[in-house]
C-alpha cells in the first residue's frame, strides 16, 4: 500500500490506524479479562449451588422411609434451567435430580472439585463421609453464548466509535493544517513578480521558521532584482547624454569632411549610435515595466492615450498606414496611462518594423478593454512564435529591431494580469500577425489593486 503524498492525509491515516488498532486491542483484552472473570463467577456459582443444595438433599434423603429411591424436583414455573444437578449415594444410585437434568452428562463421582467434559462444566461435592455426593453441571454452550454476547457488546459500539474517531481525527488534522494551507495559498496566488513578505502571524511554531526563511529568500531576491533594474535604468539614462554628443560629432564630421569614405563611416557611426539610443530607451522601458507601479487608484479612459500614440507614429510613417478603431464609449481601466502608452508604442512599433513594407497596421480597442494590433507579416514558424517574447529574440526578417519590444509587452501583461495572445496567421488571413491583450483581466477589474 502506497502512502498518500499529502502530509495531512498521512497523519490522519496513521493516527486513525493506530487508534483503530488500540481500540481493537483494548476490546480484545477487555473481552479476555471479562471471560476470565466470568468463568470465575460461574465456577463460584456452581460451587455455591452444590453447597446450598447438598445439606437440603441430605436432610431429605435421611428422612425417607425407603432407601435408594430416586426423586426428581418439580419446577415452580416453566423456565429454562442452565444449572442442573444430581445427588447419588456411595453406590452411584440416583437419589435426587433437578427437573431438567440429563443424567448422561454426569460422570461418576471421583473426588471433590471441578471437572469439565466436552459439553459441560461440573462441580462435585460430598457429605456424610462421602456416602452422599452431588454434581452440579452447567453447559459450556451457556458460557460461550454469554461470552459471545459480551464480545458483541464490546465490538458493536466500535463500528460507530471508530468511524466517528476517524472523522474527528481527520477534522482535527485538517484544522491543525489550516495555517499551512493559508501559507500555501498565499504563495500559490502570487504573481510572478510579487516578492512581498509572507504573513508570519498565526503560524504554528513548526511552520513559522519556514515562512521566515521564505521571507528572507524573497527579500534577497527582491534586492537582487531591484539592483538589476536600477543598473539597467541608470545605465540607459547615463548613456543618453554622451551618446547624443557622439551623434552630434558624427553628424558634424559628415558635414565637414570632403572624404566620401570618411563621410560614409561617419554615417555608419551615427546609425550605430542611434540604435544604441533606441536600445537604451527600451532598457529603460523594461526596467519601468519590471519595477514600477502598473496600476493606480483611479479609472481612466484609455482612448485618448491610444489616440496620442497613434498620432505620434502617423506623423513619422504616414496616416494611411495606421487604421485605428475606437469605441464610442469610454474604456475605463486603472492601468497607469504611461504604462499603457509604453505598451501601445511597442506593439505599434513592432508591427511597423516587422510587417510587410508599406502594408497597413490595424489597431483596435473594444469597449470591453481588448487591445489588438495586427499587421501583414511573413509567415512565422510556431516554434519562433513561442519565443518572440523572450529578451533579444527576433523573428525572421527582424530588420533593425532591438528584440525587446514584445518582451516589454509581455512583462507589462504579466505584472498587470492582462492576458496576452500572439497569433500568426490570424483566421481568414494567410500572412497576418496579431497581438491581443485583454485589459479587462482579473487585475483590471480590481480598481484599487496596487502592484
N, C-alpha and C positions, 0 to 999 in steps of 0.2 A: 504494500500500500504506500503510495507516494504522499508525502505531507503536502498540504496546500502551500502556495507561495506566500499567502497573506500571513503576516505575523499574528494578526488578530484572530484569524481562523485557527492557526496553530495553537495559540494559547487556549482558546475556547475548546478545541478538540482534546488537547492533552489534559486540561483541568477536568473537562466533562468525563473523559475516560477514567481518570483517577478517582473521581467522585463515584462513578458507577461501580468501579471495582471495590471501592471502600464500602459502599452501601451493600453490594452483593456479599462481600466478605463478612461484614458485620451481621447481615441477616443470617448467613450460614452458621457463623459462630454462635449467634443467639439461639438459633434453632437447635444446634448441637447441645448447648448448655441446658436449654429447656427440656430437651429429650432426656438428658441425664437426670435432671431434677424430677421430671415426670415419672421416670422409671422408679426412682426412689420413693416418690409419693405412692405409686401404685403397689410397690412391694410392701410399703408400710401398711397400706390398706389391706392387702392380703393377710399380713401377719395379725393386724388388729382384728380383722373379721374372724380369723381362726381362734384367737384368744378370747373373743367375746362369745362365740357360739359354742366352743368346746365345753365350758362349765355348765351351760344350759343343757347341752346334749347329754353330758354325764349324769346330771340330775334326772333327766327324763328317762334315760336308759336304766339307771339303778332302780327307779321306782316302778319299772314294768313288771307285770306278772309273769310274762314269758320271756325267755332269753332268745337272742338270735333272730328276733322279728324285725324286718325292715319296715321303716316308716318314712313316708315322703311328706314334707312340709307343704301344705297348700298355700298358694299366694293370697294375699289380701286383695289385690287388684291385678288386672291383666296388664302387665308391662314387661318390657324386655329386661332380662336378667343377665348382667355381664359377669357377676361373680357367682359361681356355683360351688357347692361343697358336698362331700360325702363323709360319713362317720362309720368307721369299721371297728370290729373287735380284733383281738390278737390273732385270730384265725383268718382274718381278711373278710369276714362276713359283713355285708352292708347292714348297718343299724339305723342310719338316718341319712336322708338325702334332701337336697333342695328340689323344688318342683321342676326345674328345667335342667337338672344335672344329667349329663351323658356319662354314665359310669365307665364307658370305654376309654375316656380320655384320662382317667385317673390311674396311674401306675400303682403297683403295690407299695406299701409303706416300707421305706428302707432307711429311715432316720429323720431327725428333725432338720428343718431348714427349707431352703428354696430349691426347686427343681424346674427344669424347662424342657419341654418336649418340642416337637416340630410345630405344634399348633397352640400350646398353652404354656402359661407361666403358673407354677403351683407353689404352695407353701404347706408344709407338713408340720403337725404338732401332735402331742400325745399327753394322756392323763392316766391316772391310776396305774403308775409304773408301767406304762406302755400297753395296757390292756385295751385301751380305747384310743383310737387315732382319728385325726381329722385331716382332710386335704381340701384346700380351697384353691380353685382354679380360675384363671382369667384368660380369655382368648387373646392370642398375640395380635389377631386382626383388630381387636378393640384398641390396643395401644397404637398400632400402625395407623388406624383411622384418625385417632386423636393427634398423632404426630403429623400426619398429612394435613389435617385441618389447621394445625398450628403453623406449619410451613406456609400454607396458602395465606393465612392471616398475616404472616410477616412479608411474604413475597408480593401479594397482590397490590398493597399500597405502593410498593416500589415502582409499579408500572405507571403510577401517577406522579410519584415523588421524583423519580429520575428525570422524566421529560421536563417537569417544572424546574428541577435543579439545573438542567442543561440550558433551558431558556433563560433562567436567572443568571447563569454564568455568562452566557453569550451577551445578555444585556449589560452586565457589569463590565465585561471586557470591552464591549463597544463604547460604553460610556467613558471608560478609562482612556480609550484611544481617541476620544474626541479632540483633545488638543493636537495630537499627531495629525489627524485628518485636517484640522484647520491649518496647520503648518504646511501640509501637502497641498491643500487648495490654494493657499497664499502663493506658493511657488508656481503651481500649475497655471494660475490665472494671470501671471505676469507676462508682459510683453517682452520681446527680445531685447529691448533697450532699458528696461526698468531694473535699476540696480539699487533701489532704495532698500533700507534696512527692514528686516522682518520684525514683527512684534515679538518681544521676548516675555511679555507678561502672561500670566495664567498658564504657564507651561510647567509640566512636571519636572522634577529635578533630573530625571534621566534624559529628557529631551532638550531642556534649556541649554546645555553645553553645545548641542548640535546647532541650534538656532544661533547661538553666539559665534560659533565657528563659521557658519554660513555668512553671517553679517560681516565678520572680519574679511572673508574672502570677497564679498560684494564690495566692501569699502576699498580693498586693494585694486579690484578690477575697475571700479569707478575712477579711482585716482589715475590708473594707467590709461584708461580711455580719455579722461579729461586732459592728461598731459599730451596724448597723441593729437587730440582735436586742437588743443591750444597751439601746439607746434605747427600743425598744418595751417591754421588760420593766421598765426603770426608770421610764418614764413611767407605765405602768399601775400599778406599785407605789406611786409617789408620789401618784397621784391618789386612792388609796383613802381616806386619812385626811381630806383636805379635802372629798371628795365625801360621805363618811359624815357629816361635820359639817354639810354643806349639807342633807343629807336630814333630819337631826335638827332643823335650824332650820325647814325646810319643814313638818315634822310639827307642831312647836310652834306655828308660825304658824296652821296649820289648827285647832288646839285652842283657841287664844287669841282668834282673830278671831270677830267676830259678823257679819261681812260675808260673805254667801254667795258673792259674786263673788271676794273675796279668798281664801276657802277653796277655791274651785274652781281658782284659779290656783296656789294652794299645792299642791294635789293634782297638777296638771299638772307643776309643778316637781319634785315628788317622783318622779313616774313617769319623767320625763326623766333625773333623776339616777340612778335605779335602772338604767335602761337603759345609762347611761354606765358604771356599775359592771360590768354584765354584759359590755359590750364590752371594757372594760379587762381583765376576767378572761379573756376569750377571747384577747386580745392576749398576755397572759402565757402562756397555754397554747400559743399558736402559737410564741412565742419559745422555750419549753421544747422543743417538738417539733422546731423547726428547729436548735437549738443544743445540746441536751442529749444525754447518752448514752442510747440506747434499749435497749441490750442489756447484760446483765451476764455474770457468770461462772457463775451458779448457775441450775439449773432449778427453777421454782416452779409450783405448781398454780394455774391461773387461775380455777378455780371460786369460791373464796372472794371474790376481788376482784370478780368479776361479781355475785355474790350481794349484797355490800355496796352496790354502786352501785344495783342494782335495789331493794333495801330502802329506800335513801335517797329514790328517786323515788316508791316506793309510799306513803311517809308523807305526801307532799305532793299526790299525784294520785289516790291510791286503789289498793289492791292489785288490784282487779278489772280495771284497765286493762292491767296488765303480766302477760304469760304467759311464764314462764321455763321453759326445758327444759335441764337439765344432765345429762351422762352420769354413770354410776355409778363410773367410774374417773377418776383424776386426769388433768388435761390439762396436761402439763408444757411449759414454754417458758422461754427465757432472756430474754424481753422484760421490761423494767422494770415492776414492778407499778403504779407511779404513772402511767407512760405508758399502760399497758393500761387503768387506771381512767379517764384522760382520754379515751381512745379510746371506751370504752363509754359514758361520760357524754354525750359529744357525739352519738353515734349515737342513744341513747335520747331525749335532749332534742330532737333534730331530729325524731324520729318523733312525740313527744308534741305538739310545737308545730305541726307542719305536716301532721299527719294529720287525718282527719275527727274532729270534736269528739265525745268520748265513746267512740270506737272503741278496740278493744284493740290493744296493741302486742306482737307475738310476738318473743321474744328466745331464741335458741338457741346452744348451744356444743357441738360434737360432740367425740367422743374424739380425732378427728384434728386438732383445733385450728381448726375453721372456725366463725367467729362470724357469726351472721345476726341482723339486726334488721329486721322487716317491719311495715308499718302500712298501714292503708287511707288512701288519699290521692286527691285529684283527679288526673285524667289529666295526665301531664306530656309535653309535646312532646319528640321525640328531640333537637332542637337545644338545648332548655333542659336536658335531662338531661345532655348532654355538657359543659355549662358549670357545673353545680352545684357542682363542687369548686373553682371559681375564687373568689378573695377577694371578699367582699361581694356574692356572687351569690345571689339569692333566686329561688325558684320562684314560680309564681302562687299568690296567697293565702298569702304567707310570714308574715303577721302581724308580730309584733314581733321576729322573729329578727335576729341580727347579721350573718348572711351569712358567718360564719367557721367554723361547726361542721363542715361537710363539708370545708372547706379544712384544718382541723386533722387530720381523719381521713386525708385524702389525704397530707398531709405525713408523718404517722407511718407510714402504709403504705409510702410510697416509701422513707423512710430505714431502715425496719426490713425492707425487702424482703419485704413481705407483700402479695400481690395483692389489690386492692380492685375490686369489681364492683358497680355500681349498676344495678338492673333495674326497669323500670316499663313496662307492668304485668308482674307475675310470671305464670308458667304457671298456668292454671286460674283466675286471678283477674282481673277486668276493671279494677279500680281500686286495685291494691295496689302499694306501693313497697317494694323490699327492698335493703338494703345487706349485702354479703357480703365478709368479709375473711378470707383464709386465713393463719392464724398459723403454719402448718407449712411456709412457703415456704423458699427456699434459705437465707435468713438465719436463720430459726428453727431450722433443723437444725444450725447451727454454734453449739454451746452456748458457745464461747469467743470468739465474734466480738465485737469492740469497735467500735462505730460511730465 
